[in-house]
Amino acid sequence: MKLTCLDCGSVNRVPSDKLGAGPKCGTCGGKINTAKVYELDPAALAKATKNDNLPLLVDFWAPWCGPCRMMAPEFTKTAKALAPHARLAKINTEDFPKVGQKNNIRGIPTMVLYQNGREIARQSGAIQAAAIENFVRSNAKVDA
Ligand SMILES: [Zn+2]
C-alpha cells in the first residue's frame, strides 16, 4: 500500500503485512509508520492525504487554543492504540494559516480522517482518547 513519509514527503510502497515491521522511507531513511504523532507541514499533508491507503487522522490545532492543548495527550494515546494500523498527525494552523482555509477548517481543534486519497470523516471539538479511537475505527477501514 502507498504510505507517504511524513518527514520528507516521499511516497513509499509498503506491503500490508510489513506495516508493523518498522518500515523505513526509501528517500530519507526515517521510520514511516510509528506510534508517534507526526508534525506535518502543508506539503507533507497534501501528499499524504492524496496518496495514502492507510488511515491518517490529522489534528488541525494551534498553540493558543486551550482545548487543543488539552486534547494533545489523548491524541498521543490514540496514536499508540491504533499503531500500526493508522497514523496520527497534527498541523499547526498558526504556523500555516492557509492550510486551515484550504481544508475548510472553521474551528479548532478539528480532526480530519483520510484514507485512500480522500477525506472520509471529520470531527470538531476536543474529545478523549477512547472517542478518538472509536471515531477512526467506525469511519475508516482499520485492519485490527
Ligand atoms: Zn522520508
Boltz pocket constraint, residues with backbone or C-beta under 6 A from the ligand:
constraints:
  - pocket:
      binder: B
      contacts: [[A, 5], [A, 6], [A, 7], [A, 8], [A, 9], [A, 10], [A, 25], [A, 26], [A, 27], [A, 28], [A, 29], [A, 30]]
      max_distance: 6.0
